[in-house]
Amino acid sequence: MGGKEVVVCRRDIRGGFIGNRIIRAMKYHCTLLVRSARYTVRQIDASLVHGIGMPLGIFALTDFTGGLVLESQESRTYAEIVREVPGV
């Protein structure tokens, strides 16, 4: 299986695979740090690459994968679903 491990999800969850959910949480936290003016995007990405060994910083990864466009589309779609089906 190429070194991957199967993880069984016992219920439907919004947010995709475990790795994607972790990356999303990391991205939100890093965004809060930038918005609070504590660190710059460059500082955060450098700390993730050089400090914990990520191949790309979270902002570089988001830019590379088109994450901002996808996140915007996902947010709009989710808002529409919530309006149509309250309590989702």
MARZAGU-831056 format. One record per residue: residue number from 0; residue in three letters; x, y, z of N, C-alpha, C in turn. Coordinates in steps of 0.001 Angstrom, whole numbers, plus 500000, padded with zeros to 6 digits. Each point is the difference from the previous one (the first is absolute). Example, Ala and Ser with C-alpha at 12.3 -4.5 7.8 and 13.67 -1.06 7.14 Angstrom:
! MARZAGU-831056
zanu / marmi / n_u / n_v / n_w / ca_u / ca_v / ca_w / c_u / c_v / c_w
0 / ALA / 513190 / 494310 / 507800 / 499110 / 501190 / 500000 / 500900 / 501200 / 500000
1 / SER / 499650 / 501050 / 499280 / 500820 / 501190 / 500060 / 499230 / 501090 / 500730
This chain:
! MARZAGU-831056
zanu / marmi / n_u / n_v / n_w / ca_u / ca_v / ca_w / c_u / c_v / c_w
0 / MET / 500822 / 498809 / 500000 / 499178 / 501191 / 500000 / 500867 / 501255 / 500000
1 / GLY / 501269 / 499877 / 499743 / 500846 / 501177 / 499873 / 500328 / 500692 / 501305
2 / GLY / 500053 / 499273 / 501102 / 500369 / 500603 / 501269 / 498880 / 500765 / 500688
3 / LYS / 498808 / 499916 / 499471 / 498876 / 500713 / 500621 / 499220 / 499054 / 500892
4 / GLU / 499282 / 500566 / 500939 / 499210 / 499207 / 500924 / 498539 / 500389 / 499866
5 / VAL / 499142 / 499017 / 499911 / 498568 / 500244 / 499893 / 499462 / 500436 / 501362
6 / VAL / 499179 / 501048 / 499995 / 499335 / 500472 / 501213 / 498502 / 499938 / 499743
7 / VAL / 499281 / 499260 / 500823 / 498562 / 499842 / 499825 / 499277 / 501130 / 500723
8 / CYS / 499142 / 500675 / 499283 / 499179 / 501066 / 500577 / 498627 / 499415 / 500299
9 / ARG / 499594 / 500067 / 501223 / 498757 / 499354 / 500416 / 498761 / 500869 / 499812
10 / ARG / 500184 / 501221 / 499501 / 498847 / 500870 / 499731 / 500406 / 501024 / 498948
11 / ASP / 499016 / 500581 / 499346 / 500282 / 501045 / 499022 / 500456 / 501253 / 500712
12 / ILE / 501047 / 500606 / 499480 / 500503 / 501234 / 500579 / 500292 / 500987 / 498888
13 / ARG / 499811 / 501263 / 500264 / 500340 / 501045 / 499050 / 501500 / 500251 / 500113
14 / GLY / 500654 / 500123 / 498901 / 501395 / 500387 / 500058 / 500976 / 499052 / 499343
15 / GLY / 499551 / 498839 / 499577 / 500892 / 499140 / 499242 / 500874 / 499110 / 500850
16 / PHE / 501122 / 499621 / 499422 / 500916 / 499069 / 500635 / 500660 / 500627 / 501227
17 / ILE / 500546 / 499155 / 500860 / 500620 / 500463 / 501239 / 501105 / 501008 / 499724
18 / GLY / 500880 / 499688 / 499059 / 501091 / 500922 / 499673 / 499493 / 501357 / 499547
19 / ASN / 498956 / 500007 / 499187 / 499425 / 501264 / 499535 / 499418 / 500803 / 501159
20 / ARG / 499381 / 499314 / 500942 / 499430 / 500695 / 501152 / 501096 / 500607 / 500870
21 / ILE / 501111 / 499297 / 500147 / 501121 / 500517 / 500788 / 500602 / 501216 / 499309
22 / ILE / 500205 / 499897 / 498691 / 500550 / 501126 / 499243 / 499071 / 501210 / 500097
23 / ARG / 498690 / 499785 / 499905 / 499046 / 501114 / 500085 / 500094 / 500682 / 501368
24 / ALA / 500063 / 499213 / 501068 / 500121 / 500577 / 501338 / 501301 / 500788 / 500139
25 / MET / 501083 / 499453 / 499451 / 501283 / 500683 / 500044 / 499935 / 501316 / 499229
26 / LYS / 499356 / 499962 / 498841 / 499883 / 501204 / 499179 / 499212 / 501092 / 500737
27 / TYR / 498905 / 499615 / 500631 / 499208 / 500985 / 500738 / 500815 / 500618 / 501136
28 / HIS / 500726 / 499179 / 500732 / 500796 / 500518 / 501109 / 501105 / 500925 / 499494
29 / CYS / 500668 / 499594 / 498928 / 501049 / 500848 / 499415 / 499426 / 501318 / 499504
30 / THR / 498813 / 499961 / 499432 / 499336 / 501224 / 499535 / 499709 / 500928 / 501173
31 / LEU / 499572 / 499440 / 501116 / 499760 / 500820 / 501200 / 501292 / 500664 / 500471
32 / LEU / 501104 / 499280 / 499937 / 501284 / 500579 / 500407 / 500403 / 501159 / 499088
33 / VAL / 499746 / 499870 / 498705 / 500315 / 501088 / 499071 / 499073 / 501183 / 500237
34 / ARG / 498716 / 499723 / 500156 / 499027 / 501090 / 500217 / 500241 / 500743 / 501311
35 / SER / 500555 / 499326 / 500978 / 500287 / 500652 / 501278 / 501295 / 500814 / 499931
36 / ALA / 500658 / 499958 / 498839 / 501257 / 500735 / 499752 / 501146 / 499498 / 500877
37 / ARG / 499910 / 498768 / 500450 / 501092 / 499434 / 500795 / 501119 / 499493 / 499103
38 / TYR / 499617 / 499443 / 498841 / 500979 / 499446 / 499074 / 499574 / 500313 / 498576
39 / THR / 500953 / 499948 / 499095 / 499684 / 500186 / 498590 / 499771 / 498633 / 499355
40 / VAL / 499415 / 500022 / 498820 / 499807 / 498768 / 499240 / 501351 / 499326 / 499769
41 / ARG / 500989 / 500777 / 499641 / 501335 / 499457 / 499731 / 500587 / 499339 / 501252
42 / GLN / 499833 / 500631 / 501169 / 500529 / 499426 / 501237 / 499319 / 498672 / 500340
43 / ILE / 498703 / 499958 / 499844 / 499267 / 498771 / 500316 / 500398 / 498879 / 499050
44 / ASP / 500017 / 500283 / 498704 / 500390 / 498971 / 499042 / 501426 / 499511 / 500264
45 / ALA / 500907 / 500920 / 500293 / 501392 / 499611 / 500280 / 500080 / 499112 / 501240
46 / SER / 499215 / 500325 / 501028 / 500051 / 499187 / 501220 / 499449 / 498604 / 499757
47 / LEU / 499007 / 499873 / 499141 / 499448 / 498681 / 499703 / 500953 / 499168 / 499145
48 / VAL / 500677 / 500647 / 499073 / 500954 / 499278 / 499139 / 501259 / 499637 / 500776
49 / HIS / 500597 / 500974 / 500670 / 501278 / 499771 / 500672 / 499842 / 499448 / 501419
50 / GLY / 498862 / 500271 / 500625 / 499800 / 499564 / 501379 / 499448 / 498592 / 500117
51 / ILE / 498972 / 499683 / 499208 / 499409 / 498660 / 500126 / 500144 / 499160 / 498736
52 / GLY / 500647 / 500569 / 498983 / 500344 / 499197 / 498831 / 498914 / 499823 / 498954
53 / MET / 499003 / 500878 / 499993 / 499008 / 499911 / 498924 / 500679 / 500362 / 498677
54 / PRO / 499609 / 499365 / 498895 / 500620 / 500335 / 498714 / 499666 / 501413 / 499540
55 / LEU / 498826 / 500482 / 500362 / 499565 / 501371 / 499711 / 499350 / 500566 / 501248
56 / GLY / 500095 / 501309 / 500176 / 499260 / 500640 / 501079 / 498516 / 499955 / 499696
57 / ILE / 499178 / 500260 / 500995 / 498550 / 499878 / 499839 / 499459 / 500989 / 498971
58 / PHE / 500539 / 501203 / 499954 / 499520 / 500990 / 499039 / 500482 / 499681 / 498589
59 / ALA / 501236 / 499523 / 499867 / 500513 / 499590 / 498689 / 499202 / 498802 / 499483
60 / LEU / 499683 / 499067 / 500889 / 499211 / 498827 / 499623 / 498606 / 500418 / 499533
61 / THR / 499376 / 500904 / 500747 / 498672 / 500482 / 499641 / 500030 / 500689 / 498643
62 / ASP / 501017 / 500803 / 499766 / 500139 / 500681 / 498720 / 500232 / 498998 / 498873
63 / PHE / 500872 / 499036 / 500231 / 500356 / 499009 / 498990 / 498802 / 499146 / 499586
64 / THR / 499144 / 499657 / 500947 / 498867 / 499107 / 499730 / 498724 / 500733 / 499623
65 / GLY / 500049 / 501331 / 499946 / 498785 / 500755 / 499687 / 499020 / 499995 / 501153
66 / GLY / 500505 / 499825 / 501198 / 499161 / 499859 / 501186 / 499104 / 501176 / 500303
67 / LEU / 500445 / 501219 / 499681 / 499156 / 501161 / 500298 / 498736 / 499981 / 499156
68 / VAL / 500128 / 499644 / 498747 / 498830 / 499912 / 499120 / 499087 / 498879 / 500470
69 / LEU / 500578 / 498844 / 500302 / 499203 / 498864 / 500453 / 499288 / 500307 / 501312
70 / GLU / 500705 / 500633 / 500922 / 499407 / 500333 / 501303 / 498836 / 500965 / 499830
71 / SER / 500170 / 500972 / 499132 / 498942 / 500969 / 499738 / 498771 / 499305 / 499422
72 / GLN / 500221 / 499126 / 499041 / 498886 / 499264 / 499397 / 499337 / 499093 / 501023
73 / GLU / 500804 / 499317 / 500811 / 499460 / 499097 / 501010 / 499169 / 500769 / 501027
74 / SER / 500476 / 501156 / 500414 / 499270 / 500803 / 500994 / 498647 / 500430 / 499459
75 / ARG / 499974 / 500422 / 498740 / 498726 / 500403 / 499391 / 499059 / 498811 / 499888
76 / THR / 500526 / 498871 / 499566 / 499172 / 498800 / 499858 / 499457 / 499568 / 501354
77 / TYR / 500835 / 499998 / 501022 / 499563 / 499597 / 501335 / 498924 / 500951 / 500523
78 / ALA / 500175 / 501303 / 499779 / 498998 / 500977 / 500442 / 498662 / 499745 / 499312
79 / GLU / 500041 / 499644 / 498721 / 498767 / 499701 / 499277 / 499327 / 498749 / 500570
80 / ILE / 500786 / 498999 / 500315 / 499440 / 498764 / 500563 / 499345 / 500281 / 501355
81 / VAL / 500660 / 500793 / 500823 / 499460 / 500320 / 501324 / 498682 / 500751 / 499873
82 / ARG / 499925 / 500910 / 499021 / 498732 / 500715 / 499787 / 498895 / 499053 / 499558
83 / GLU / 500338 / 499066 / 499120 / 498989 / 499079 / 499474 / 499660 / 498886 / 500977
84 / VAL / 500969 / 499542 / 500768 / 499796 / 498896 / 500933 / 500550 / 500421 / 501365
85 / PRO / 499216 / 500743 / 500776 / 500476 / 500454 / 501307 / 500372 / 498809 / 500892
86 / GLY / 500984 / 500215 / 500840 / 500410 / 498968 / 500937 / 501025 / 499029 / 499452
87 / VAL / 500567 / 500320 / 498828 / 501012 / 499111 / 499419 / 501224 / 499995 / 500882
